[in-house]
Amino acid sequence: MNDMSEAKQAMEAIERHPDAQEVMAVQHYTDRLFSFRVTRPQSLRFRSGEFVMIGLLQENGKPLLRAYSIASPSWDDELEFYSIKVPDGPLTSKLQNIKVGDDIILRPKPVGTLVLDALIPGKRLFMLSTGTGFAPFASLVRDPETYEKFDEVVVTHTCRDVAELDYSKQLIGSLAEDPLIGEFVEGKLKYYPTTTREQSENMGRITDNINSGKVFDDLGIDALDPETDRVMLCGSMAFNTDVREILEAKGFEEGANSKPATFVLEKAFVGE
C-alpha cells in the first residue's frame, strides 16, 4: 500500500461518525418498500422485536434519526431493516437511495415492547401487522425462543397491494429450509397475508376479518381467547387503536416490559 492510500484511509477513519455502520445489502420490493442489511456493532445486544434509532448524517453534520424495528433476529451477525419510502420524507427520501458500502448512523440502544418478555405464558402467539409493521415479527419468527414458548404462532400481514407482501412472503417461505429455524417452524407457524385494494386470495382489513371470524375459519383455528392466546400488534396508529379495542372487548390486557400481560403493541414506527 502506498503512502497516498494509507493517508486516505487514515483520513476516512478520522472523519467517520462513531455510530456509523456499513450497508451490506439493499433490496427494493416496490416503489414504496425496501429492506437493507448493515454491520452490527460488536457491543450491541438486543431482544428480538426491539427497535433502535437509525438514520443519516445531514449536511450540517448532525444525524437525522428515526425509530426502526430490527428485522433480523437477535442471533444474526448483521442487522436488517424494512422501510417505507416517502418522496418528501426528511429521512426516507434519502435513505431509499443507500447503496452497498454506504454508511448509516445507528444508535446502539435497543428498546421496545414487542418482546416475548412483555407477555405472560400462553399457548398461541398472534402477530398482527400492517405495512412495514411486519419488521419486528420478521425478527421474532426467526428466533427459536418464539417456538419454545408457544405451541402455535400465527402471523398476519395486511397491505394494499400484493407486491407489498413480497418481503413477508419471501421471508416466511424461506423458514422451513433455514438450518437453525426449520425444525422449530414445522407445524407451528401459520401465515395469513391479506390485501385491502388489489385482488388476492385473502381480501380485507384484518380487523374486519377478525370480527367476522374469517381469518380463523380460513386457517382452521379457534377464535381469540385471552386464556390461551397472546397478541402482538404493529402497524399504523389507527390499526393499533382498532385492534386494541377489539382485544380489550374480548378480555385481553395490555402488557409492558415492567408488567407482562396478554397483548402488547408498538407505538414507535416510521412514517416518513
Buried (B, 14 or more C-beta within 10 A) or exposed (E): EEEEEEEEEEEEEEEEBEBBBBBBEBBEBBEBBBBBBBBBBEEBEBBBBBBBBBBBBEEEEEBBBBBBBBBBBBEBEBBBBBBBBBEEBBBBEBBBEBEEEBBBBBBBEBBBBBBBEBBEEBEBBBBBBBBBBBBBBBBBBBBBBBBEBBEBBBBBBBBBBBBBBBBBBEBBEEBEEEEEBEEBBEEBBBBBBBBBEEEBEBBBBBBBBBEEEBBBEBBEBEEBBBEEBBBBBBBBEEBBEBBBEBBBEBEBEBBEEEEBBBBBBBEBBBEE
